Amino acid sequence: MLRTPKFESTQLVKTKNFILIGAMGAGKSTVGRRLAKRLRIQFYDSDKIMEERTGVNIPTVFEYEGESGFRAREEKIISDLCQLEDIVLATGGGAILSKNTRKKLSAAGTVFYLKASVGTLLNRTKNDANRPLLKTNNRRQVVSALLKKREPLYQEAANYIITTDRRTTNWTVNQIIKYVEQI
């Protein structure tokens, strides 16, 4: 479902950047790559950029620097990426925890919150070993707690919310394209 937020229309479009936020497993990277290809613009994934800059994977950054070190790096990377124009940016699931990052994302472009239920997120991440926060025996409890904490922040930062449960990547991209065609 595509929804128009409670923002005034003058706040909706700042640049031609399309920013995807949401929980891990919501489809940000997959949708982002396909959207960028359709729009013929560059795609950036903040987690991939972190791996390129550090030379190690996300779990290793978490292991050596903890979540606070990871979040500090993430904030810097997103700040750098927000300086670009005509891009699609997929952020990490917790990027919105920083008020500064939320402000930068909102100023840099139109923010789409890809929303998914706990069940969908668990299903989509069940075979992914690259999720440090999910290295636990009770993944459902962790995902539920993360969503409870982050949901208000996703909604605050979003210009549009698209529910991705039981939806294909193409369907989600098409919903964003419908918005793009209105610009």
Salt bridges, closest charged atoms under 4 A:
GLU51 OE1 - LYS48 NZ 3.69
GLU65 OE1 - ARG73 NE 2.75
GLU67 OE2 - ARG71 NH2 3.06
GLU74 OE1 - ARG71 NH1 2.91
ASP80 OD2 - ARG53 NH1 2.94
ASP80 OD1 - LYS76 NZ 2.71
ASP128 OD2 - ARG131 NE 2.78
GLU151 OE2 - LYS115 NZ 3.33
GLU156 OE2 - ARG102 NE 3.13
